[in-house]
C-alpha cells in the first residue's frame, strides 16, 4: 500500500487558500472602483 503524500495535500490546500484570497481581493478592488457602498465602519458613522 502506498503511503500518503502529505506535502502534496498541504500544497494543494495552500494553493486553494491563496486563490480564494486573491479572488476576494479582486472583488474588493472591483467594489471600490465601481463606487458601491460598503458596510459602514466606525470611522464612517457620524457621531
C-alpha positions as CSV (number, residue, x, y, z in Angstrom):
1,X,0.0,0.0,0.0
2,X,1.3,3.4,-0.9
3,X,1.9,5.9,1.8
4,X,0.0,9.3,1.6
5,X,1.9,12.3,0.3
6,X,1.0,14.9,2.9
7,X,3.3,17.5,1.4
8,X,1.3,17.4,-1.8
9,X,-2.0,17.7,0.0
10,X,-0.7,20.6,2.1
11,X,0.5,22.4,-1.0
12,X,-2.9,21.9,-2.7
13,X,-4.7,23.4,0.4
14,X,-2.3,26.4,0.4
15,X,-2.9,27.0,-3.4
16,X,-6.7,26.8,-2.9
17,X,-6.5,29.2,0.1
18,X,-4.3,31.7,-1.8
19,X,-6.6,31.5,-4.8
20,X,-9.6,32.3,-2.6
21,X,-7.8,35.3,-1.0
22,X,-6.8,36.6,-4.4
23,X,-10.4,36.4,-5.6
24,X,-11.6,38.2,-2.5
25,X,-9.0,40.9,-3.1
26,X,-10.1,41.4,-6.7
27,X,-13.8,41.6,-5.6
28,X,-12.9,44.3,-3.0
29,X,-11.0,46.3,-5.7
30,X,-13.9,46.0,-8.1
31,X,-16.4,47.2,-5.5
32,X,-14.1,50.1,-4.5
33,X,-13.6,51.1,-8.2
34,X,-17.4,50.9,-9.0
35,X,-18.3,53.1,-6.0
36,X,-20.7,50.6,-4.4
37,X,-21.3,51.5,-0.8
38,X,-19.6,49.1,1.6
39,X,-20.5,48.2,5.1
40,X,-20.0,51.3,7.3
41,X,-17.1,51.2,9.7
42,X,-16.7,53.1,13.0
43,X,-14.8,55.9,11.2
44,X,-17.6,56.5,8.6
45,X,-20.5,56.7,11.1
46,X,-21.5,60.2,12.2
47,X,-21.2,60.9,16.0
